[in-house]
């Protein structure tokens, strides 16, 4: 497999750089990272084996999106073939602007990237709400691709990169920032979790999620959910829901509890090694994907599992 000459990675989430850098090293001969954060953040990312262009800490009166021009100029200066980004809400907004500035094709929702001799960059992405997978080939000189969590395996770097301070990064804002608040929730990247317990509409009350949390604690798993639990009921933060518009994960074990298994959810776990489903409806679609299934009332099944599982 041939490689691209140069790849630049960027994310507004610092914890996403480990996977982005690992993936970029697979795709490109040279990998650089554009970073907005503390000097410690920049040095940590350099340890992933990439050259870091540190744009400094985000100014209090601007937003991440205001660094779009600075990142565009860096991509032009470095003559990068690919800008690989985390598909966050801010990332998507910036990608659209960057596509115009750089005259670059933008591919969202990528689940697989490869460079083939004679064909260049090929990107597989979700389409039609996750019911289909399309293979696309950007025909522009530069491409911008957005990925979710869990697309690339995490690999150790072989060398320590350097940090270059970009002291004159152009940052312009047409928006007046009135207030900032700390985002609720955790910064755990569920895309790298090996064991995952996920909850759905089968739970009647928010406090009942403790049953699943007890199981997750017993087996050392991260907690996730289906979209309605996060965006409808707001019982868990949106960063933890799985699906076509949420996280894409590749755990060794995925335990789905009270989740029906609609395609929009299952595309987020189609790379899981083992899927275990617990649902009282024997006809639930989840059982078509599950390696192991338990047809039963989760309120009876979960206490029994937690009681009989030993660390």
N, C-alpha and C positions, 0 to 999 in steps of 0.2 A: 504493500500500500504506500502510495506517495504521500507527502505531507505538504501542507500549506507553508508558505515562506514565513509568515508571522501572524500570530493571534494575540489580540488584546482582550482581557477579561475585565468586566466591571459589574458591580452590584451595590445597591444601597444597603444591603445586609452583609455585614462583615463576615458572619459565620458561613456565608455561601461561597467564599473564595476558595476554600480547600477543595471542594468538588469542581468548581470552575477551572482551577489551575490544573487539577488532575486530568480533566477532560481535554483542556487546551494542549497539554503536553502530548497527548495522543494524536492530536490533529496537526500541530504545527512544529516547525523546526525551532522557532523562537517564540517564547511566550512572555508577554509583558502584562502588567496589571495597573489599571488606573484606580487609585484608592482615595476616598474621602474619609478621613477619620483621624485618630490620634497617631502620633509617631510610633507608638507601641503597636498599633494596628498594622501600620505599614511594615514594620520589622517582622511581625508575625507572619504576614502574607509572603514576605520575601523568603521566609524559611520553607515555603512550598516550592522553592526552586525556580522562581520567576524574578524578573526585573520589575521593580515597583516604581511607578511614577506617582509620587505622593502629592496630591493636590491640596494638602493641608486639612485642618479640621473645618467642618462645616461652620460657616459664620452664623451667628445667632439670628441675623435678620434676613437670611436667605433660605431657600429650600434645595433639596438635592437636585431637583429638576433644573435649577438655575446653572448647574455645572455642565449642561448639555454642550454648549459651545466649546468649553475647555476640553471635553472628551473628544469632540469632533476634531479639533485642531491636533490633538495628540494622535488620533488615528491617521490623519493626513500626514503628519510629520513622520511617523514611523512606517508609513506605507503598509499598514496592516491589511491582510486579505480578509480577516474575519474579526468581528467584534462579538464576543460571546458574553451574554448577559443573563442574569437571573430574571425569570419572568414574574417579578413582583408588579404591583400596580404602578409604582413609580417607574420601574424598569420599562414597562410597556409604554408609558407616556413618553419617556425619554427616547425609546427606540423609534417611535414614529417621527419625532423631531429629527433625530440623528439620520434617519433614512432620507429625509428631504435634504438636509445639509450635505450629506456625503454622497447623495445619489446612489444609495445602496439598497438592495433588496432586503426586506425584513421578513423573517420567518418566525412566527410565534409557536408556542406549544410543541417544541421539538422533543422527541423522545429517543432519537438516535441520529448521530452524525458520523459520516465517514468520508474519507477522501479517496477517490478512485482514479487510477491512471486514465488519462484521456477524458474523464468526465468531470473532474473537479470535485467540488463539495456537493454531497448528496445529503439531504435532510429528510428524515421521516417525521411527520407531525400528525397530531390528532386533527380530525376534521368531522364535520357534521355532528357536533356535540359529543364526540368521542366514539361514535358508532363506526368510524372508518379511519384508516391510516393512509395518508398520502405521502408519496415520495416526491420531493421538489428539488430542483437544481437552480440555485440563484445564478442569473446570467449577468449580473452586474460585476464590476471589478472588485467591489467590496460587498461583503454580506454582513448582516446583523441577525444573529440567531438568539432566541430566548428559550431557556430551558427551566423546568421545574426541578425540585429536589429528586435525587435518586436516579438521574439519567446516566451519570458516569460513576464508575467505581472509584473509591478513594485509594490513592497509591502514594507511597512515600516518595519524596523528592530525593534526588541524588546529589544535589548541591544547594548551597545557600545563595540566594539572589542578593542583589544590591538594591538600595533605596535611593532614588533620585528625587530631590525636592523640586517641584514645579512652583516657583515663587510668583510667577506672573500669570497664573491661570485666569482667563477671562470669566468673570462671574457677574452676570447681569440679571436683575430681577425686575419684573414689571408688576409684581404683586407685593402688597404691604403685609408683612407678617404681624399679626396682632397678638398671638398667644401660642405657646407650645405646651403640650402635655405629654407625660410619659405614657407610652403605650402599655396597656395591661397585657398580661400573659407572659410566656417564657420565650427565650431565644433558642430553645432546643431545635436542632435541625433534624426533623423526623425522617428525612430522606436517607439518613445513614443508620437508622435504628435497625438492629438485627431481629428484635422481637417487638411486635406491635399488637395491642389490644384495641379494637375499634368498636364504638357504640353507635346505635341508630335509634330509630323511632320506636323500637320495641320497649324502650324504657318509658315508664309513665311519668316519672317525676325526676327532677334534677338530682335530688338527694339519693335516688336509687343508683346513680352512677358510681356510688361508693362500692357497690358490689363488683363492678368491673375493675375499679381502681385497686381493690384488694387482690384480685387475680393478677393484675399487671405487676403489682408489687412483689407477689410471690415468685413470678417467673422473670423478673427484671425487664419488663417491657415498657415501651412508651405508650401513652394513651393518645388515640385519635378518634375521629368520628365521621359520620356521614354529613353531607352539607346541611340538611334540615336542623341538625343538632346545633350547629355553629351559627348559621345565618338566620334560621327560623326561630328556634327556641333560645339561642344565645347562651347555651349551657357550657360551651367551650369556645375558646378563641378561634377565629377564622383560620389562623395559621395551622390548625391541626385537623382540618377536614380534608378528606381524601376524595379525589375525583378529577374529572376532566378540567375543571376550573380551580382545583385545589392542588394538593401535593401528589406527586408521583413517587411511590416508594418501592423498594426492592428488599423487603425483610426476608430473613430465613423462615420466620413463622408469622403469619397474619391471622389473628383470631377475630372474626366478625360476629358481634353479638347484637341481635335484634336489628340486623341490617337486611333489607330485602334483596339487595344485589342487583340493582338496575345498572345498565351498561355504563351510565355516566359515572358511577362510583367504581365499578370494577376495572375500568381502564387505568385507574390509579394504582391498582395492585396486581396487574397482569404479569408482573415480573417477580412476584413473591414466589419463593421456593415451595412453601406449603401453606395452604389456606384451610383454616378450620372454621366452620360456621355453626352457630347456635341460633336456632329460630324455631318458634312454635308452629310455623306454617310449613308443612312438608312440601308444598308446591312453590315455595319461595325461590326466585331465580338464583339466589346465592348458592344453592346446592348443585347447580350445574357447573359451578366453578370450583367448588370445594373439594379438597383431597380427603377431608374427613368432615362429617357432619353429625350434629346432635339435634334431633327434632324433639323439642321440649320447651317448657316454660323457663325462661332465663332466671326467673326469681327462685326457681327450685334448683336449676342446674348450677348456677354460679356458686352458691354456698357449698355445694357438694364438691365442686372442683377445687375451690380454695381450701377446703378442709382436707382434701386428699392429696394435694400437691405438696411435695416437700422440696426444699431448696437443695 
